[in-house]
Amino acid sequence: MAELSWTRRVNPMHEEETKTARLVTSAIDPAEVIAAVADPASGATVVFLGTVREMTGDRRTEFLVYECYAEMAEKVMADLERQACERWPLQGCRIVHRLGRLDPAEISVAIAVSSPHRREAFAAGSWIIDEFKRVVPIWKQENWGDGSSEWVHHGECCGHHGAAAHPLHTDATDDAPRNDSHHDCEHLQATSQIVGGEVSRD
């Protein structure tokens, strides 16, 4: 998984510097994301994988193109990780988003959190993806099977309006950003899994 860039933070649980929020330009490896949050003190690891979906209603997606302000996006992603670690007792937290062209079924975003107990891990993972889509300045270009295309902020399809329209693609053509609350969320499918031995009724 080739790195485009990354930020560093101090893990509040271990007080050591670790690579965290990352933007990448090649395929995301879920095993790497899980390994990044592995900790002997954790009983649960929750993973969210957002993937490119081929069909939205009766429209077929050929591919997506993701762009962002890397420096700003990294700062916001790192801040989300920090907030999650402050709100829940997490042992690890990892956010990775892919940029560039993605075809159907490819992973666009991966989020992993580990915690001693499953409830906190699920709550943190759910909060992170919701906030990520709302505030991180990443835009995607929808490239449809009929040859048309359009730019949208990845939160617009969910009715979130935390980030501005793509500043480089604002002409009134097929490439113009839109606000369509009925459009399915970022062509994402969620995959959640628990890794670990958590069996208590916490």
Order of alpha helices (4+ residues) and beta strands (2+ residues): beta-beta-alpha-beta-beta-beta-alpha-beta-beta-beta-alpha-beta-beta
